[in-house]
């Protein structure tokens, strides 16, 4: 499964980079494939691997604030792996180019 999620500790100001860096340490230590995006992080693994990591990131958010907002979107497709990169590459193959601009 591929899970896109974001954790926002509310009431801590308008910048979250330090809080996100702390959460990313937990995600990185999990050993699961992940990708940090501008507004969410994507992680890949099975349910029992991914959900504890999201809970741990949420718990880190709680260390910064008494109120944390966590959004989770799950793409759970039986029998497939490598979709964190594969989903993007599939669309890029159809379009015929890398779909990213800086």
C-alpha positions, 0 to 999 in steps of 0.5 A: 500500500502507498499512504500519503499523510500529513501531520500538523501540530496546531497552534505552533505558528506558521512555520512547521519545518522543525516539527516536520524534520523531527517527524521525518527522523521517525519515518526515516528510521522505519526503513520503509520507502518514503518520499517527502513532498511539499504538503505531505509525505508518502510511505510504502509498506503493508498495513502493519508496517505503515500505520505504526510509523504514522502513529509515531509521527503523530505522537511526535507532533503531539510533543509540540502541541496539545492538538494535532491534525493528521490527514491520511490517504491510502491506496491499498492494492493487493499484490503490488509493491514498488508503487511509490515510484511506479505510479509516477513512472507509469504516468510519465511513460504515457506522457513521454516525459518527466512530469516535474518542473522546478 
